[in-house]
Amino acid sequence: MRNLSKVTALAILMSVSGATLSSSVLAAPDYAKIEERKKAKTKIMGERTGKKVIKAFDLYNEDQLDEAIALLKEIDASDEFDKATVNRYLGSMYAQKENYVDAIKYTKLAVAPDILNFADHEQSLKQLGDLYAGTEKYKEAKRAYTAWMDFTGEEDPTVYTRIAQANFQLEQFSDVFEPANKAIALQKEPNKGPYQLKLGAYFETKDYANMVKVGEEIVKVWPDDKKAWVGLGKYYLQTEEYQKGLATMEVAFKNGYFENEVEYKVLANFYSLNEIPYKAAVTLEKAIKEEKVKRTKQNVNAVASNYHRSKDIEKAAKYYEEAAKFDDDAELYRKAGSLLLQSEKFSAAVVRLNKALELGSDKKGTIYSDLAEAYYYQGKYKQAYAAIVKAMDDPRTRKFAKGWSTYIKDKAARNGVKI
C-alpha cells in the first residue's frame, strides 16, 4: 500500500475534490468536466478542523500513528469537505497500519461526496482500488480503477495491469487481454506483469497458439531472461511444434538457463520427439550422473528406452536392468535379457531372463524362447531343448517353439548330444 507522506502544516490545510465510483467496465471520461475540475478553485479546510488536523499530523510525524488516528476520529466536522478530507487521512493512516477494513471504510467515505480537490480525489480512488485488490475484492477494485480513469481522463499501464489481474482472479479470462494489451502499449519501460497475465489467461482458455506468441514476444523483449526461454520451450510442447521447441531448449541449455530437472527432461523429450533418441539418452544420462535429474526408475527407464531406439543395445540393456532393480520389475529384466541376447552376450542374457521368470513375468513363452536361443548358441542343447519345450506351453509362442524344438534336437544329435 502507498505510504502516507510526511506533510507540512501548509499542505495539510490544502485539500482536493473528486468523483463517485463508476460502475462502467471501460473508462469513459468526460474531458470537459475533467478540465473544469482541474481549474476549480482549491478548497481549504475550516480553521477549527484544520488546527486539529495539524495536531494529528504532528503526532504522525513523531511516529505516533495510533494517537494521530484517535485525534482525527475525534473531529466532528460539520462541513462536507472537511469531513471528506479527514476521512481521506484516516483511510491512508489505517492503510499504513495494514488495517484494510477501516482503510477501505474511510477511503470510501472520502470519495463518496465527490467534493475533494482534484489531486487528492484521484489519489484516493487509486488507493481504494489498491486496497480492494490487496484484500481480494476484485470486482470492487475494478470499479475503483475504472472510476479513477473516468475521473482523471488518464490511462496508466499499472492501473490497466491491475484491472487485467482482477479479471484473471475473477476467472474472467477473456477480459484479461484488452487491459493487458493497453498496459503493454502504454509502458515506457517493459514490465512482465501484463505479459504474464496474458500467458495465464491463454493457458486457462487452452489457446496454446496465442500463448506461444506471447512467449515468443517475451523472449524478444527480455532476451536474457532464463525463465522466458525455458517457458517458451515448454509452451511449444502444447502446440506440438517440436523443432521450435528443441531449438529453444537448446539455446536455454547452452546458455546455462536450466534450473530444475524438468527442463533437462523436456530437452531430452524434444530430442526424442524429433527422432534423435541417442541425444535424448545422452542428455538424460549425463544429467542423472551430474545429479541434475534424480536417479529414479522412470528416468533411468527413459535413458534405456532412448538407447534402445537408437540401437545402442548394450547400453539399453544396462539401463533396463538398472531400472528393474528399483522394484524388481520382471518386464524390464526380460527386456535386458532379450537385448543381451541380441548382442550375443548369451551367459548374461540367461541370468536376466531367469530373473524375469523368478519374478513372475507373464511373458513366459517369449522368455523361454529367448532362453532356448541363448543356451543353443552356447552349445547347451539339453537346456535349450528344455526351455523350448516350456515355450510350447504358451499359445503365443507354441508354433515358433515347435519349429525350434525339432531344429535343436537335430543339432544336438549331430553334435553327439542325446536329448
C-alpha positions in Angstrom: 0.0 0.0 0.0 1.1 3.6 -0.6 2.7 5.1 2.4 1.2 8.4 3.6 4.0 11.0 3.0 5.0 13.4 5.7 3.3 16.8 5.2 3.7 20.3 6.3 1.1 22.3 8.2 0.5 24.3 5.0 0.0 21.2 2.9 -2.5 19.8 5.4 -4.6 22.9 5.1 -4.8 22.3 1.3 -7.2 19.6 0.1 -8.8 18.3 -3.1 -12.1 17.5 -5.0 -13.4 14.3 -6.8 -16.0 12.0 -8.3 -18.1 9.0 -7.3 -17.3 5.4 -8.3 -18.2 4.5 -11.8 -19.8 1.1 -12.4 -18.8 1.1 -16.1 -16.4 -1.6 -17.3 -14.5 0.6 -19.6 -13.3 4.2 -18.8 -15.5 6.9 -20.4 -14.0 10.1 -19.2 -15.7 13.5 -19.8 -12.7 15.6 -20.7 -14.5 18.9 -20.5 -15.7 18.1 -17.0 -12.2 17.0 -16.1 -10.7 20.3 -17.2 -13.3 22.1 -15.2 -12.4 20.2 -12.1 -8.7 20.8 -12.6 -9.3 24.5 -12.9 -11.7 24.7 -10.0 -10.6 26.9 -7.0 -8.7 24.9 -4.4 -10.8 24.3 -1.3 -9.3 24.7 2.2 -10.4 23.1 5.4 -12.1 25.3 8.0 -9.8 26.8 10.7 -11.2 24.7 13.5 -10.8 21.4 11.7 -7.5 22.5 10.2 -5.9 23.1 13.6 -6.9 19.6 14.8 -5.6 18.0 11.6 -2.3 19.8 12.1 -2.0 18.4 15.6 -2.8 14.9 14.3 -0.1 15.2 11.8 2.4 16.5 14.4 1.7 13.2 16.2 2.0 11.3 12.9 5.4 12.9 12.1 6.6 11.8 15.6 5.6 8.2 14.6 2.6 8.2 17.0 0.3 6.8 14.4 -2.4 5.4 16.8 -2.6 8.7 18.6 -2.9 10.6 15.3 -5.8 8.3 14.2 -7.5 8.8 17.6 -7.3 12.6 17.3 -8.6 12.6 13.7 -11.6 10.4 14.8 -12.5 12.9 17.5 -13.1 15.6 14.8 -16.8 16.2 14.3 -16.7 18.4 11.2 -19.9 20.0 10.1 -18.6 20.9 6.6 -18.8 18.1 4.0 -15.4 19.0 2.5 -13.8 18.9 5.9 -15.4 15.5 6.7 -14.2 14.1 3.4 -10.7 15.4 4.0 -10.5 13.9 7.5 -11.8 10.6 6.2 -9.1 10.6 3.5 -6.4 11.0 6.0 -7.9 8.3 8.2 -8.1 5.9 5.2 -4.4 6.5 4.5 -3.3 6.1 8.1 -5.3 2.9 8.5 -3.7 1.6 5.3 -0.3 2.1 6.9 -1.4 0.1 9.9 -2.5 -2.6 7.5 -6.0 -2.3 8.9 -7.5 -2.6 5.5 -11.1 -2.9 6.6 -11.0 0.5 8.2 -8.8 1.9 5.4 -11.4 0.9 2.8 -14.2 2.3 5.0 -12.8 5.7 5.4 -11.4 6.0 1.9 -14.9 5.2 0.6 -16.4 7.9 2.8 -13.8 10.3 1.5 -14.7 9.9 -2.2 -18.4 9.4 -1.8 -19.4 13.1 -1.6 -17.4 13.9 -4.7 -16.1 17.0 -3.0 -12.4 16.7 -2.6 -9.9 18.7 -4.7 -8.7 17.0 -7.9 -5.3 15.6 -6.9 -6.5 14.2 -3.5 -9.6 12.7 -5.0 -7.7 10.9 -7.8 -5.2 9.6 -5.3 -8.0 8.3 -3.0 -9.6 6.5 -5.9 -6.4 4.8 -6.9 -5.7 3.9 -3.2 -9.2 2.4 -2.9 -8.5 0.2 -5.9 -5.3 -0.9 -4.4 -7.0 -1.6 -1.0 -9.7 -3.7 -2.7 -7.1 -5.6 -4.8 -5.0 -6.3 -1.7 -8.0 -7.7 0.1 -9.1 -9.8 -2.9 -12.2 -7.8 -3.6 -11.5 -7.8 -7.3 -14.9 -6.6 -8.6 -14.7 -3.5 -6.3 -11.1 -3.0 -7.3 -12.1 -2.9 -11.0 -14.8 -0.3 -10.3 -12.4 1.9 -8.3 -9.7 1.8 -11.0 -12.2 2.5 -13.8 -13.6 5.4 -11.7 -10.0 6.7 -11.4 -9.6 6.6 -15.2 -13.1 8.3 -15.7 -12.2 11.0 -13.2 -8.6 11.8 -14.4 -9.0 11.0 -18.1 -5.6 9.3 -17.8 -4.5 5.9 -18.9 -2.0 4.3 -16.7 -0.2 1.0 -17.5 -0.1 0.0 -13.8 -3.9 0.5 -13.5 -4.6 -1.4 -16.6 -2.4 -4.2 -15.4 -4.3 -4.3 -12.1 -7.6 -4.4 -13.9 -6.3 -7.3 -16.0 -5.1 -9.1 -12.8 -8.5 -8.6 -11.2 -10.2 -10.1 -14.3 -7.8 -13.1 -14.1 -8.5 -13.6 -10.4 -12.2 -13.5 -11.1 -11.6 -16.1 -13.8 -12.9 -13.8 -16.5 -10.0 -14.8 -18.7 -11.4 -13.4 -21.9 -11.5 -10.0 -20.3 -7.8 -10.1 -19.4 -6.4 -9.3 -22.8 -7.8 -5.8 -23.5 -6.5 -4.1 -20.4 -3.2 -6.2 -20.6 -2.6 -5.1 -24.1 -3.3 -1.5 -23.2 -0.9 -1.7 -20.3 1.8 -3.1 -22.7 1.2 -0.3 -25.2 1.5 2.4 -22.6 4.6 1.1 -20.9 7.7 3.3 -21.1 9.8 0.6 -19.6 8.7 -3.0 -20.3 7.1 -4.8 -17.4 6.4 -8.5 -17.4 3.2 -8.3 -15.4 0.7 -7.9 -18.3 2.6 -10.4 -20.4 2.4 -13.0 -17.6 -1.3 -12.3 -17.2 -1.9 -12.9 -20.9 0.1 -16.1 -20.8 -2.0 -17.4 -17.9 -5.3 -16.4 -19.5 -4.4 -18.1 -22.8 -3.4 -21.2 -20.8 -6.6 -21.3 -18.9 -8.6 -20.9 -22.1 -6.5 -23.6 -23.8 -5.5 -21.1 -26.5 -2.0 -22.5 -26.8 -1.2 -20.9 -30.1 -1.6 -17.4 -28.7 0.2 -18.5 -25.5 3.2 -19.4 -27.7 3.0 -16.0 -29.4 3.1 -14.2 -26.1 6.1 -16.4 -25.0 7.9 -15.5 -28.2 7.3 -11.8 -27.6 8.6 -12.1 -24.0 11.8 -13.6 -25.3 12.3 -10.8 -27.8 11.7 -8.1 -25.2 13.8 -9.9 -22.5 16.4 -12.0 -24.4 18.4 -12.7 -21.3 15.5 -13.9 -19.2 16.2 -17.5 -18.3 12.7 -18.4 -17.3 11.3 -16.9 -20.5 13.4 -19.2 -22.7 12.6 -22.4 -20.8 9.0 -21.4 -20.5 8.7 -20.9 -24.3 10.3 -24.3 -24.9 7.6 -25.9 -22.7 4.8 -24.0 -24.5 5.9 -25.5 -27.8 5.1 -28.9 -26.4 1.5 -27.8 -26.1 1.4 -26.8 -29.8 3.4 -29.8 -30.9 6.0 -27.6 -32.6 8.8 -29.9 -31.7 11.5 -28.5 -33.9 11.0 -25.0 -32.5 10.8 -26.4 -29.0 14.1 -28.2 -29.4 15.8 -25.2 -30.8 14.6 -23.1 -28.0 15.5 -25.5 -25.3 19.0 -26.0 -26.8 19.6 -22.2 -26.6 18.4 -22.3 -23.0 20.7 -25.3 -22.2 23.8 -23.9 -23.9 23.3 -20.6 -22.0 23.0 -22.3 -18.7 19.4 -21.3 -18.1 18.2 -24.7 -16.8 17.4 -24.6 -13.1 15.5 -27.8 -12.4 15.2 -31.4 -13.6 12.0 -30.8 -15.6 13.9 -28.6 -18.0 16.5 -31.4 -18.7 13.7 -33.9 -19.2 11.9 -31.5 -21.6 15.1 -31.2 -23.7 15.5 -34.9 -23.8 11.9 -35.3 -24.7 12.3 -32.9 -27.6 15.2 -34.9 -28.9 13.1 -38.0 -28.7 10.1 -36.3 -30.4 12.4 -35.1 -33.2 13.6 -38.7 -33.8 17.1 -38.1 -32.2 16.8 -40.8 -29.5 20.6 -41.1 -29.0 20.9 -37.4 -27.9 17.8 -37.9 -25.7 19.5 -40.8 -24.0 22.9 -39.0 -23.6 21.3 -35.8 -22.3 19.3 -37.6 -19.7 22.2 -39.9 -18.8 24.6 -37.0 -18.2 22.0 -35.0 -16.2 21.5 -38.0 -13.9 25.2 -38.5 -13.4 25.6 -34.8 -12.6 22.6 -35.1 -10.2 20.7 -32.5 -12.2 18.0 -35.2 -12.6 17.0 -37.7 -9.9 18.0 -41.3 -10.4 14.5 -42.7 -10.4 13.1 -45.8 -12.1 11.2 -43.6 -14.5 14.2 -41.5 -15.5 16.6 -44.5 -15.8 14.0 -46.4 -17.9 13.7 -43.3 -20.2 17.5 -43.5 -20.8 17.2 -47.2 -21.6 14.3 -46.7 -23.9 16.1 -44.0 -25.9 19.3 -46.0 -26.2 17.1 -48.9 -27.3 15.5 -46.8 -30.0 19.0 -45.6 -31.1 20.1 -49.2 -31.5 22.7 -48.9 -28.7 21.7 -52.3 -27.5 24.3 -52.9 -24.7 23.7 -49.5 -23.0 20.0 -50.1 -23.3 20.3 -53.4 -21.6 22.4 -51.9 -18.9 19.9 -49.2 -18.1 16.8 -51.6 -18.3 18.5 -53.7 -15.7 19.3 -50.7 -13.5 15.6 -49.6 -13.8 14.4 -53.1 -13.0 16.4 -53.1 -9.7 14.3 -50.3 -8.2 11.3 -52.6 -7.6 12.2 -56.0 -9.1 10.4 -55.3 -12.4 10.2 -58.6 -14.3 9.4 -57.0 -17.6 12.5 -54.8 -17.5 14.7 -57.8 -16.6 13.1 -59.5 -19.6 14.0 -56.6 -21.9 17.6 -56.5 -20.6 17.9 -60.2 -21.2 16.4 -60.0 -24.7 18.8 -57.2 -25.7 21.9 -59.0 -24.2 20.8 -62.0 -26.4 20.8 -59.7 -29.4 24.3 -58.5 -28.6 25.4 -62.2 -28.3 26.1 -61.9 -24.5 24.5 -65.3 -24.0 25.5 -66.1 -20.5 24.5 -62.6 -19.3 21.2 -62.9 -21.1 20.4 -66.2 -19.3 20.9 -64.6 -15.9 18.5 -61.7 -16.7 15.9 -63.9 -18.4 15.8 -66.3 -15.5 15.5 -63.4 -13.1 12.4 -62.3 -15.0 10.9 -65.8 -14.7 11.8 -65.8 -11.0 9.9 -62.6 -10.5 6.7 -64.0 -12.1 6.8 -62.5 -15.6 3.6 -63.1 -17.6 5.6 -63.4 -20.9 6.9 -66.9 -20.1 6.7 -68.1 -23.7 8.8 -65.3 -25.0 11.4 -65.7 -22.2 11.7 -69.4 -22.6 12.1 -68.9 -26.4 14.9 -66.4 -25.7 16.5 -68.8 -23.1 16.4 -71.6 -25.7 18.3 -69.4 -28.1 20.8 -68.3 -25.5 21.5 -71.8 -24.5 21.6 -73.1 -28.1 24.4 -70.6 -29.1 26.4 -71.7 -26.0 26.1 -75.3 -27.2 24.0 -76.2 -24.2 21.5 -78.2 -26.2 19.8 -80.0 -23.4 19.0 -76.7 -21.6 18.0 -75.2 -24.9 15.6 -78.0 -25.6 14.1 -78.0 -22.1 13.5 -74.2 -22.5 11.8 -74.5 -25.9 9.5 -77.3 -24.6 8.3 -74.9 -21.9 7.8 -72.2 -24.6 5.3 -74.6 -26.2 3.1 -74.2 -23.2 2.3 -70.6 -24.1 -0.2 -70.3 -27.0 1.6 -67.1 -28.2 4.9 -68.9 -28.8 3.7 -72.5 -29.4 4.1 -72.6 -33.2 7.5 -71.0 -33.2 8.7 -73.3 -30.3 7.6 -76.5 -32.2 9.8 -75.5 -35.2 12.7 -74.7 -32.9 12.4 -77.9 -30.9 13.0 -80.0 -34.0 15.9 -77.9 -35.1 17.5 -78.0 -31.6 17.0 -81.8 -31.4 18.7 -82.3 -34.8 21.6 -80.0 -33.9 22.1 -81.9 -30.6 22.1 -85.2 -32.4 24.7 -84.1 -34.9 26.9 -83.0 -32.0 26.5 -86.3 -30.2 24.2 -85.0 -27.5 21.3 -87.2 -26.6 18.1 -85.3 -25.6 
